[in-house]
């Protein structure tokens, strides 16, 4: 999403409100295991701080993913705080800032970066999820199976069977 900042780029301390609702299409290329709903909502402000443009606000998004333990579909809602800095292309030696050129700031990349950093590394339905039985594949959250737990699935691990005895 491109924001015209011509009204604030020349005046220190000036700001502009930014409201974005819709889809961030750039997320599809990063993660295929997560289905992002097209309901991104960003409400924030861009302020000129002595030539630096500071973007700050709240980002709301929803996604659907499979639990890593039991493979059930999970719908998750997240709200994150976004704080990023843009510098003009002339001063692009700033390593920790995004760049802008002319009177236009593209906020899509910082929003995507913040989403990717906020995503949990392990998506599970609950902390006490029991997962699937390694023998029969039953979801242990809903039923107990009668599989023999002492049976070694991988014959290469047979030597470790009596390790703790």
Residue pairs with C-beta under 8 A, 6 or more apart in sequence:
1 20
1 22
1 106
1 107
1 108
1 111
2 104
2 105
2 106
2 107
3 16
3 18
3 46
3 104
3 105
3 106
3 107
4 103
4 104
5 16
5 46
5 48
5 53
5 100
5 103
5 104
5 105
6 103
7 14
7 16
8 14
8 15
8 16
8 46
8 47
8 48
8 53
9 48
9 53
9 103
11 48
12 48
12 49
12 50
12 51
13 47
13 48
13 49
14 47
14 48
15 45
15 46
15 47
15 48
16 45
16 46
17 44
17 45
18 42
18 43
18 44
18 45
18 46
18 55
18 57
18 107
19 42
19 43
20 40
20 41
20 42
20 107
20 111
21 39
21 40
21 41
21 42
22 38
22 40
23 38
23 40
24 36
24 40
24 61
24 108
24 111
24 112
24 115
26 108
26 109
26 112
27 36
27 112
27 115
27 116
28 36
30 112
30 116
31 116
31 119
33 65
33 66
34 63
34 64
34 65
34 119
34 123
35 63
35 64
35 65
36 61
36 62
36 63
37 61
37 62
37 63
37 64
39 60
39 61
39 62
40 59
40 60
40 61
40 111
41 59
41 60
41 61
42 57
42 58
42 59
42 60
42 82
42 107
42 111
43 57
43 58
44 55
44 56
44 57
44 58
44 82
45 55
45 56
45 57
46 53
46 54
46 55
46 86
46 105
47 53
47 54
47 56
51 87
51 88
51 91
52 85
52 86
52 87
52 97
53 85
53 86
53 87
53 100
53 105
54 83
54 84
54 85
54 86
55 82
55 83
55 84
55 85
55 86
55 105
55 107
55 110
56 81
56 82
56 83
56 84
57 81
57 82
58 79
58 80
58 81
58 82
59 79
59 80
59 81
59 82
59 111
59 114
59 115
60 77
60 78
60 79
61 77
61 78
61 115
62 75
62 76
62 77
62 78
63 75
63 76
63 78
64 73
64 74
64 75
64 76
65 73
65 74
65 76
65 123
66 72
66 73
66 74
66 123
67 73
67 74
67 123
67 124
67 125
67 129
68 122
68 123
68 124
69 124
69 125
69 129
69 130
69 131
69 132
70 125
70 129
70 130
70 131
70 132
70 139
70 140
70 141
71 132
71 139
72 125
72 139
72 141
74 123
74 124
74 125
76 123
78 118
80 114
80 115
80 118
82 110
82 111
82 114
84 97
84 98
84 110
84 114
85 94
85 96
85 97
85 98
86 97
86 98
86 99
86 100
86 105
87 94
87 97
87 98
87 99
87 100
88 99
88 100
88 101
89 99
89 100
89 101
92 99
98 109
98 110
100 106
125 141
129 141
130 139
130 140
130 141
131 139
131 140
131 141
132 138
132 139
132 140
133 140
133 145
133 147
134 153
135 145
135 147
135 148
135 151
135 153
136 145
136 147
138 145
150 161
152 158
152 161
